[in-house]
Amino acid sequence: MTGDVVNLRQFRKQKDRQDKDRKAEQNRLQYGRTKAEKNLTNALNEKAAKQLDQGRLERTPPEDD
């Protein structure tokens, strides 16, 4: 009934490396885009917002006389 001996210092270092790798992967997904890709995304977002605003109906408040 003996368990494996674990070096806590090595375990902590391994865990820290895994955390850093996970954070780096998230940053690559979030920030790892080229300037052209960012410009394309911005242009598409602006176009979608413009089309949405074009279809919007303006409501005038009822006039009280």
Biopython code that builds the backbone (N, CA, C, O; Angstrom):
import numpy as np
from Bio.PDB.StructureBuilder import StructureBuilder

atoms = [
    (1, "MET", "N", (0.821, -1.180, 0.000)),
    (1, "MET", "CA", (0.000, 0.000, 0.000)),
    (1, "MET", "C", (0.871, 1.252, 0.000)),
    (1, "MET", "O", (0.564, 2.226, 0.687)),
    (2, "THR", "N", (1.919, 1.227, -0.744)),
    (2, "THR", "CA", (2.781, 2.401, -0.820)),
    (2, "THR", "C", (2.440, 3.187, -2.071)),
    (2, "THR", "O", (2.166, 2.619, -3.128)),
    (3, "GLY", "N", (2.460, 4.472, -1.934)),
    (3, "GLY", "CA", (2.162, 5.341, -3.067)),
    (3, "GLY", "C", (3.438, 5.844, -3.702)),
    (3, "GLY", "O", (4.531, 5.658, -3.166)),
    (4, "ASP", "N", (3.292, 6.474, -4.832)),
    (4, "ASP", "CA", (4.450, 7.056, -5.510)),
    (4, "ASP", "C", (4.873, 8.320, -4.784)),
    (4, "ASP", "O", (4.043, 9.094, -4.308)),
    (5, "VAL", "N", (6.180, 8.512, -4.710)),
    (5, "VAL", "CA", (6.725, 9.705, -4.080)),
    (5, "VAL", "C", (6.713, 10.814, -5.131)),
    (5, "VAL", "O", (7.170, 10.617, -6.257)),
    (6, "VAL", "N", (6.192, 11.969, -4.757)),
    (6, "VAL", "CA", (6.069, 13.086, -5.681)),
    (6, "VAL", "C", (6.898, 14.245, -5.155)),
    (6, "VAL", "O", (6.791, 14.620, -3.988)),
    (7, "ASN", "N", (7.718, 14.802, -6.018)),
    (7, "ASN", "CA", (8.489, 15.983, -5.667)),
    (7, "ASN", "C", (7.585, 17.197, -5.892)),
    (7, "ASN", "O", (7.237, 17.507, -7.031)),
    (8, "LEU", "N", (7.213, 17.872, -4.833)),
    (8, "LEU", "CA", (6.248, 18.970, -4.934)),
    (8, "LEU", "C", (6.796, 20.138, -5.738)),
    (8, "LEU", "O", (6.044, 20.807, -6.446)),
    (9, "ARG", "N", (8.094, 20.392, -5.638)),
    (9, "ARG", "CA", (8.691, 21.495, -6.392)),
    (9, "ARG", "C", (8.540, 21.249, -7.894)),
    (9, "ARG", "O", (8.164, 22.150, -8.644)),
    (10, "GLN", "N", (8.839, 20.014, -8.325)),
    (10, "GLN", "CA", (8.697, 19.689, -9.743)),
    (10, "GLN", "C", (7.236, 19.708, -10.162)),
    (10, "GLN", "O", (6.910, 20.130, -11.271)),
    (11, "PHE", "N", (6.368, 19.257, -9.291)),
    (11, "PHE", "CA", (4.937, 19.259, -9.590)),
    (11, "PHE", "C", (4.432, 20.688, -9.789)),
    (11, "PHE", "O", (3.676, 20.957, -10.723)),
    (12, "ARG", "N", (4.853, 21.608, -8.906)),
    (12, "ARG", "CA", (4.437, 23.013, -9.027)),
    (12, "ARG", "C", (4.961, 23.635, -10.314)),
    (12, "ARG", "O", (4.240, 24.361, -10.999)),
    (13, "LYS", "N", (6.215, 23.348, -10.639)),
    (13, "LYS", "CA", (6.795, 23.897, -11.873)),
    (13, "LYS", "C", (6.050, 23.372, -13.095)),
    (13, "LYS", "O", (5.782, 24.125, -14.031)),
    (14, "GLN", "N", (5.719, 22.104, -13.091)),
    (14, "GLN", "CA", (4.991, 21.518, -14.214)),
    (14, "GLN", "C", (3.613, 22.165, -14.343)),
    (14, "GLN", "O", (3.167, 22.470, -15.449)),
    (15, "LYS", "N", (2.946, 22.374, -13.214)),
    (15, "LYS", "CA", (1.624, 23.003, -13.224)),
    (15, "LYS", "C", (1.723, 24.445, -13.737)),
    (15, "LYS", "O", (0.879, 24.886, -14.517)),
    (16, "ASP", "N", (2.758, 25.178, -13.297)),
    (16, "ASP", "CA", (2.947, 26.555, -13.766)),
    (16, "ASP", "C", (3.181, 26.591, -15.266)),
    (16, "ASP", "O", (2.655, 27.466, -15.954)),
    (17, "ARG", "N", (3.962, 25.652, -15.781)),
    (17, "ARG", "CA", (4.217, 25.592, -17.231)),
    (17, "ARG", "C", (2.924, 25.336, -17.991)),
    (17, "ARG", "O", (2.674, 25.958, -19.024)),
    (18, "GLN", "N", (2.107, 24.426, -17.486)),
    (18, "GLN", "CA", (0.838, 24.128, -18.143)),
    (18, "GLN", "C", (-0.077, 25.349, -18.138)),
    (18, "GLN", "O", (-0.747, 25.631, -19.132)),
    (19, "ASP", "N", (-0.106, 26.070, -17.023)),
    (19, "ASP", "CA", (-0.922, 27.285, -16.940)),
    (19, "ASP", "C", (-0.438, 28.332, -17.938)),
    (19, "ASP", "O", (-1.245, 28.974, -18.609)),
    (20, "LYS", "N", (0.882, 28.505, -18.035)),
    (20, "LYS", "CA", (1.441, 29.476, -18.974)),
    (20, "LYS", "C", (1.142, 29.081, -20.414)),
    (20, "LYS", "O", (0.827, 29.937, -21.242)),
    (21, "ASP", "N", (1.240, 27.793, -20.716)),
    (21, "ASP", "CA", (0.931, 27.328, -22.070)),
    (21, "ASP", "C", (-0.530, 27.570, -22.415)),
    (21, "ASP", "O", (-0.854, 27.966, -23.535)),
    (22, "ARG", "N", (-1.408, 27.333, -21.451)),
    (22, "ARG", "CA", (-2.844, 27.548, -21.671)),
    (22, "ARG", "C", (-3.125, 29.034, -21.919)),
    (22, "ARG", "O", (-3.897, 29.386, -22.810)),
    (23, "LYS", "N", (-2.491, 29.900, -21.122)),
    (23, "LYS", "CA", (-2.675, 31.348, -21.279)),
    (23, "LYS", "C", (-2.125, 31.821, -22.620)),
    (23, "LYS", "O", (-2.724, 32.671, -23.279)),
    (24, "ALA", "N", (-0.970, 31.263, -23.022)),
    (24, "ALA", "CA", (-0.372, 31.634, -24.299)),
    (24, "ALA", "C", (-1.276, 31.233, -25.464)),
    (24, "ALA", "O", (-1.399, 31.977, -26.438)),
    (25, "GLU", "N", (-1.903, 30.073, -25.370)),
    (25, "GLU", "CA", (-2.815, 29.629, -26.419)),
    (25, "GLU", "C", (-4.019, 30.566, -26.524)),
    (25, "GLU", "O", (-4.461, 30.895, -27.624)),
    (26, "GLN", "N", (-4.542, 30.989, -25.379)),
    (26, "GLN", "CA", (-5.669, 31.923, -25.398)),
    (26, "GLN", "C", (-5.258, 33.249, -26.022)),
    (26, "GLN", "O", (-6.018, 33.831, -26.796)),
    (27, "ASN", "N", (-4.066, 33.730, -25.695)),
    (27, "ASN", "CA", (-3.592, 34.984, -26.268)),
    (27, "ASN", "C", (-3.381, 34.863, -27.768)),
    (27, "ASN", "O", (-3.677, 35.797, -28.513)),
    (28, "ARG", "N", (-2.871, 33.720, -28.219)),
    (28, "ARG", "CA", (-2.680, 33.523, -29.661)),
    (28, "ARG", "C", (-4.010, 33.571, -30.383)),
    (28, "ARG", "O", (-4.109, 34.138, -31.471)),
    (29, "LEU", "N", (-5.041, 32.976, -29.780)),
    (29, "LEU", "CA", (-6.353, 33.003, -30.416)),
    (29, "LEU", "C", (-6.942, 34.413, -30.418)),
    (29, "LEU", "O", (-7.584, 34.826, -31.384)),
    (30, "GLN", "N", (-6.717, 35.144, -29.330)),
    (30, "GLN", "CA", (-7.326, 36.464, -29.202)),
    (30, "GLN", "C", (-6.561, 37.533, -29.978)),
    (30, "GLN", "O", (-7.174, 38.362, -30.651)),
    (31, "TYR", "N", (-5.239, 37.525, -29.893)),
    (31, "TYR", "CA", (-4.452, 38.613, -30.457)),
    (31, "TYR", "C", (-3.634, 38.219, -31.677)),
    (31, "TYR", "O", (-3.036, 39.086, -32.314)),
    (32, "GLY", "N", (-3.591, 36.955, -32.016)),
    (32, "GLY", "CA", (-2.701, 36.499, -33.083)),
    (32, "GLY", "C", (-3.286, 36.637, -34.468)),
    (32, "GLY", "O", (-3.335, 35.663, -35.220)),
    (33, "ARG", "N", (-3.726, 37.820, -34.816)),
    (33, "ARG", "CA", (-4.271, 38.051, -36.151)),
    (33, "ARG", "C", (-3.424, 39.091, -36.862)),
    (33, "ARG", "O", (-2.840, 39.975, -36.235)),
    (34, "THR", "N", (-3.370, 38.971, -38.172)),
    (34, "THR", "CA", (-2.612, 39.942, -38.945)),
    (34, "THR", "C", (-3.407, 41.238, -39.065)),
    (34, "THR", "O", (-4.603, 41.283, -38.778)),
    (35, "LYS", "N", (-2.726, 42.273, -39.489)),
    (35, "LYS", "CA", (-3.375, 43.574, -39.647)),
    (35, "LYS", "C", (-4.486, 43.488, -40.699)),
    (35, "LYS", "O", (-5.544, 44.095, -40.538)),
    (36, "ALA", "N", (-4.242, 42.734, -41.769)),
    (36, "ALA", "CA", (-5.250, 42.586, -42.814)),
    (36, "ALA", "C", (-6.500, 41.894, -42.275)),
    (36, "ALA", "O", (-7.619, 42.277, -42.618)),
    (37, "GLU", "N", (-6.314, 40.878, -41.434)),
    (37, "GLU", "CA", (-7.466, 40.191, -40.856)),
    (37, "GLU", "C", (-8.250, 41.120, -39.938)),
    (37, "GLU", "O", (-9.481, 41.094, -39.931)),
    (38, "LYS", "N", (-7.543, 41.939, -39.166)),
    (38, "LYS", "CA", (-8.225, 42.896, -38.283)),
    (38, "LYS", "C", (-9.006, 43.916, -39.106)),
    (38, "LYS", "O", (-10.142, 44.248, -38.767)),
    (39, "ASN", "N", (-8.399, 44.421, -40.194)),
    (39, "ASN", "CA", (-9.081, 45.394, -41.043)),
    (39, "ASN", "C", (-10.316, 44.778, -41.689)),
    (39, "ASN", "O", (-11.359, 45.426, -41.783)),
    (40, "LEU", "N", (-10.202, 43.532, -42.134)),
    (40, "LEU", "CA", (-11.340, 42.857, -42.746)),
    (40, "LEU", "C", (-12.479, 42.694, -41.745)),
    (40, "LEU", "O", (-13.639, 42.934, -42.077)),
    (41, "THR", "N", (-12.155, 42.294, -40.547)),
    (41, "THR", "CA", (-13.174, 42.128, -39.511)),
    (41, "THR", "C", (-13.858, 43.451, -39.200)),
    (41, "THR", "O", (-15.082, 43.508, -39.080)),
    (42, "ASN", "N", (-13.072, 44.511, -39.069)),
    (42, "ASN", "CA", (-13.656, 45.831, -38.803)),
    (42, "ASN", "C", (-14.559, 46.271, -39.941)),
    (42, "ASN", "O", (-15.642, 46.805, -39.700)),
    (43, "ALA", "N", (-14.129, 46.052, -41.183)),
    (43, "ALA", "CA", (-14.935, 46.446, -42.338)),
    (43, "ALA", "C", (-16.253, 45.668, -42.363)),
    (43, "ALA", "O", (-17.310, 46.240, -42.626)),
    (44, "LEU", "N", (-16.187, 44.374, -42.090)),
    (44, "LEU", "CA", (-17.414, 43.569, -42.087)),
    (44, "LEU", "C", (-18.356, 43.994, -40.970)),
    (44, "LEU", "O", (-19.572, 44.021, -41.161)),
    (45, "ASN", "N", (-17.807, 44.323, -39.811)),
    (45, "ASN", "CA", (-18.647, 44.785, -38.700)),
    (45, "ASN", "C", (-19.306, 46.113, -39.026)),
    (45, "ASN", "O", (-20.483, 46.310, -38.725)),
    (46, "GLU", "N", (-18.566, 47.024, -39.634)),
    (46, "GLU", "CA", (-19.133, 48.317, -40.015)),
    (46, "GLU", "C", (-20.221, 48.150, -41.065)),
    (46, "GLU", "O", (-21.254, 48.816, -40.999)),
    (47, "LYS", "N", (-19.998, 47.261, -42.038)),
    (47, "LYS", "CA", (-20.983, 47.021, -43.088)),
    (47, "LYS", "C", (-22.266, 46.442, -42.491)),
    (47, "LYS", "O", (-23.367, 46.845, -42.868)),
    (48, "ALA", "N", (-22.121, 45.497, -41.560)),
    (48, "ALA", "CA", (-23.291, 44.887, -40.928)),
    (48, "ALA", "C", (-24.057, 45.920, -40.111)),
    (48, "ALA", "O", (-25.288, 45.933, -40.135)),
    (49, "ALA", "N", (-23.353, 46.779, -39.394)),
    (49, "ALA", "CA", (-24.013, 47.815, -38.601)),
    (49, "ALA", "C", (-24.737, 48.805, -39.512)),
    (49, "ALA", "O", (-25.841, 49.247, -39.195)),
    (50, "LYS", "N", (-24.130, 49.148, -40.624)),
    (50, "LYS", "CA", (-24.748, 50.088, -41.565)),
    (50, "LYS", "C", (-26.026, 49.483, -42.159)),
    (50, "LYS", "O", (-27.045, 50.164, -42.271)),
    (51, "GLN", "N", (-25.966, 48.201, -42.539)),
    (51, "GLN", "CA", (-27.154, 47.553, -43.087)),
    (51, "GLN", "C", (-28.256, 47.447, -42.036)),
    (51, "GLN", "O", (-29.438, 47.575, -42.357)),
    (52, "LEU", "N", (-27.881, 47.220, -40.816)),
    (52, "LEU", "CA", (-28.873, 47.140, -39.746)),
    (52, "LEU", "C", (-29.546, 48.492, -39.538)),
    (52, "LEU", "O", (-30.762, 48.561, -39.358)),
    (53, "ASP", "N", (-28.765, 49.559, -39.561)),
    (53, "ASP", "CA", (-29.326, 50.900, -39.390)),
    (53, "ASP", "C", (-30.206, 51.301, -40.565)),
    (53, "ASP", "O", (-31.175, 52.038, -40.383)),
    (54, "GLN", "N", (-29.885, 50.830, -41.769)),
    (54, "GLN", "CA", (-30.695, 51.171, -42.938)),
    (54, "GLN", "C", (-32.086, 50.564, -42.851)),
    (54, "GLN", "O", (-33.043, 51.146, -43.362)),
    (55, "GLY", "N", (-32.215, 49.417, -42.219)),
    (55, "GLY", "CA", (-33.513, 48.764, -42.122)),
    (55, "GLY", "C", (-34.319, 49.211, -40.918)),
    (55, "GLY", "O", (-35.452, 48.768, -40.731)),
    (56, "ARG", "N", (-33.753, 50.080, -40.104)),
    (56, "ARG", "CA", (-34.427, 50.522, -38.884)),
    (56, "ARG", "C", (-35.550, 51.509, -39.225)),
    (56, "ARG", "O", (-35.373, 52.405, -40.050)),
    (57, "LEU", "N", (-36.681, 51.334, -38.590)),
    (57, "LEU", "CA", (-37.806, 52.246, -38.776)),
    (57, "LEU", "C", (-37.770, 53.296, -37.685)),
    (57, "LEU", "O", (-37.575, 52.987, -36.510)),
    (58, "GLU", "N", (-37.959, 54.532, -38.087)),
    (58, "GLU", "CA", (-37.976, 55.633, -37.124)),
    (58, "GLU", "C", (-39.409, 55.849, -36.677)),
    (58, "GLU", "O", (-40.311, 56.001, -37.501)),
    (59, "ARG", "N", (-39.611, 55.861, -35.381)),
    (59, "ARG", "CA", (-40.947, 56.103, -34.860)),
    (59, "ARG", "C", (-41.034, 57.517, -34.349)),
    (59, "ARG", "O", (-40.173, 57.982, -33.602)),
    (60, "THR", "N", (-42.088, 58.198, -34.763)),
    (60, "THR", "CA", (-42.300, 59.564, -34.282)),
    (60, "THR", "C", (-43.252, 59.506, -33.092)),
    (60, "THR", "O", (-44.245, 58.781, -33.126)),
    (61, "PRO", "N", (-42.958, 60.252, -32.060)),
    (61, "PRO", "CA", (-43.861, 60.247, -30.894)),
    (61, "PRO", "C", (-45.199, 60.895, -31.276)),
    (61, "PRO", "O", (-45.222, 61.818, -32.091)),
    (62, "PRO", "N", (-46.287, 60.435, -30.713)),
    (62, "PRO", "CA", (-47.602, 61.037, -31.041)),
    (62, "PRO", "C", (-47.639, 62.479, -30.544)),
    (62, "PRO", "O", (-47.156, 62.824, -29.466)),
    (63, "GLU", "N", (-48.242, 63.292, -31.397)),
    (63, "GLU", "CA", (-48.335, 64.734, -31.051)),
    (63, "GLU", "C", (-49.602, 64.977, -30.266)),
    (63, "GLU", "O", (-50.680, 64.523, -30.648)),
    (64, "ASP", "N", (-49.467, 65.694, -29.167)),
    (64, "ASP", "CA", (-50.634, 66.045, -28.346)),
    (64, "ASP", "C", (-51.081, 67.466, -28.728)),
    (64, "ASP", "O", (-50.288, 68.407, -28.709)),
    (65, "ASP", "N", (-52.367, 67.597, -29.073)),
    (65, "ASP", "CA", (-52.911, 68.923, -29.427)),
    (65, "ASP", "C", (-53.899, 69.378, -28.424)),
    (65, "ASP", "O", (-54.458, 70.467, -28.557)),
]
sb = StructureBuilder()
sb.init_structure("model")
sb.init_model(0)
sb.init_chain("A")
sb.init_seg("    ")
for serial, (resi, resn, name, xyz) in enumerate(atoms, 1):
    if name == "N":
        sb.init_residue(resn, " ", resi, " ")
    sb.init_atom(name, np.array(xyz, "f"), 0.0, 1.0, " ", f" {name:<3s}", serial, name[0])
structure = sb.get_structure()
